[in-house]
């Protein structure tokens, strides 16, 4: 398998898994809890690089937005292809998209750190990305929510969620990185 085919295959797998994880995440009121799509986004950035990690994260968030009921109603109002593009550009892409893209970029940063063990880099990068994600998502929710006090009242729960979510992301991502870099798979993945 040549590198281009391998990269496209891995990108498709990482994107599909990330979308599935995001769709299967548990929601509580207006907040998404236990979203594990960052695992596959970190892997995408780590194995495929910064550009592909960002692109896969961008596609993940965009495709996910198509499944949200409010967005489906908006899309039904579009009268042309360009109307759909305008709705996607103005309603789908926001700070939520940026926070998702951070996870794809973070995988590449882990490789760029050049540490022998990805676990050390994950322990540094994942919490910083999780904190930044929470901050960006909170700003976006405050911006678009009719009751900002609801967003603020949910912030402690979202921060508490990160205390469990980020260590799980670190453990699972590290295990997958180590397994995918094992000798048997290394030849196939051409790492």
Secondary structure, DSSP 4 states (H G I P E B T S, - for coil): --HHHHHHHHHHHHHHHHHHHHHTSEEETTEEES--HHHHHHHHHHHH-HHHHHHHHHHHHHHHHHTSHHHHHHHHT--SHHHHHHHIIIII-SHHHHHHHHHHHHHHHHHHTT-SSHHHHHHHHHHHHHHHHHHHHHHHHHHH-S-HHHHHHHHHHHHHHHHHHHHHHHHHHHHHHHHHTSHHHHHHHT-
